[in-house]
Amino acid sequence: MQIVLSPEVEALVQRQLTTGKYKSAIEVILAALQLLEQQEDIYQGRLQELQRDALIGQQASQRGEVVDGAIAMSQIRANLRSRYSSSEA
């Protein structure tokens, strides 16, 4: 199987080779694929985390455990002011 790289990707591979960190284009491509795999793992983990958080929020809402957005923001600002002012003391 032969892979044809676009000029932009080929230039990127060449730049990586000139750093001396990689000995061949294959090493550059393998490193890139490893990073892609790591990124996908992180994204998948984060997506599951967000889905879990959304479910928790939905369940709290169904139980009536919600706070009006304006009130919540007001409480957050007050907490931040309190933390900021106590750290100056």
C-alpha positions as CSV (number, residue, x, y, z in Angstrom):
1,M,0.0,0.0,0.0
2,Q,1.3,3.4,-0.9
3,I,0.3,6.6,0.9
4,V,0.4,9.9,-0.9
5,L,0.9,12.9,1.4
6,S,-0.3,16.4,0.6
7,P,2.5,19.0,0.2
8,E,1.5,20.5,3.5
9,V,1.8,17.2,5.4
10,E,5.0,16.3,3.6
11,A,6.5,19.7,4.7
12,L,5.4,19.0,8.2
13,V,7.0,15.6,8.2
14,Q,10.2,17.2,6.8
15,R,10.2,19.8,9.5
16,Q,10.0,17.1,12.1
17,L,12.8,15.2,10.5
18,T,15.1,18.2,10.5
19,T,14.7,18.5,14.3
20,G,16.6,15.2,14.6
21,K,14.0,13.8,16.9
22,Y,12.9,11.3,14.3
23,K,15.0,9.2,11.9
24,S,12.4,8.5,9.3
25,A,9.1,9.7,7.9
26,I,7.5,6.5,9.3
27,E,8.6,7.4,12.8
28,V,7.0,10.8,12.4
29,I,3.8,9.3,11.2
30,L,3.7,6.7,13.9
31,A,4.2,9.4,16.6
32,A,1.4,11.4,15.0
33,L,-0.9,8.3,15.1
34,Q,-0.1,7.6,18.7
35,L,-1.0,11.2,19.6
36,L,-4.2,10.9,17.6
37,E,-5.1,7.7,19.5
38,Q,-4.3,9.4,22.9
39,Q,-6.5,12.4,21.9
40,E,-9.4,10.1,21.0
41,D,-9.1,8.3,24.3
42,I,-9.1,11.6,26.1
43,Y,-12.1,12.9,24.1
44,Q,-14.0,9.7,24.7
45,G,-13.3,9.8,28.4
46,R,-14.4,13.5,28.5
47,L,-17.5,12.7,26.5
48,Q,-18.5,10.0,29.0
49,E,-17.8,12.4,31.8
50,L,-20.0,15.1,30.3
51,Q,-22.8,12.6,29.6
52,R,-22.6,11.4,33.2
53,D,-22.8,15.0,34.5
54,A,-25.7,15.8,32.2
55,L,-27.6,12.8,33.6
56,I,-26.9,13.9,37.2
57,G,-28.2,17.3,36.3
58,Q,-31.3,15.9,34.6
59,Q,-32.0,13.7,37.6
60,A,-31.6,16.6,40.0
61,S,-33.9,18.7,37.9
62,Q,-36.6,15.9,38.0
63,R,-36.3,15.9,41.8
64,G,-36.8,19.7,41.8
65,E,-33.3,20.3,43.0
66,V,-32.6,23.2,40.7
67,V,-31.6,26.8,41.3
68,D,-32.6,29.7,39.0
69,G,-29.7,30.7,36.7
70,A,-29.5,34.3,37.9
71,I,-29.5,33.1,41.5
72,A,-26.8,30.5,40.8
73,M,-24.6,33.1,39.1
74,S,-25.1,35.5,42.0
75,Q,-24.0,32.8,44.5
76,I,-21.0,31.9,42.4
77,R,-19.9,35.6,42.2
78,A,-20.4,36.0,46.0
79,N,-18.3,32.9,46.6
80,L,-15.5,34.2,44.3
81,R,-15.6,37.6,46.0
82,S,-15.4,35.9,49.4
83,R,-12.4,33.8,48.3
84,Y,-10.6,36.7,46.6
85,S,-11.1,39.1,49.6
86,S,-10.0,36.4,52.1
87,S,-6.8,35.6,50.1
88,E,-5.8,39.3,50.3
89,A,-5.9,39.4,54.1
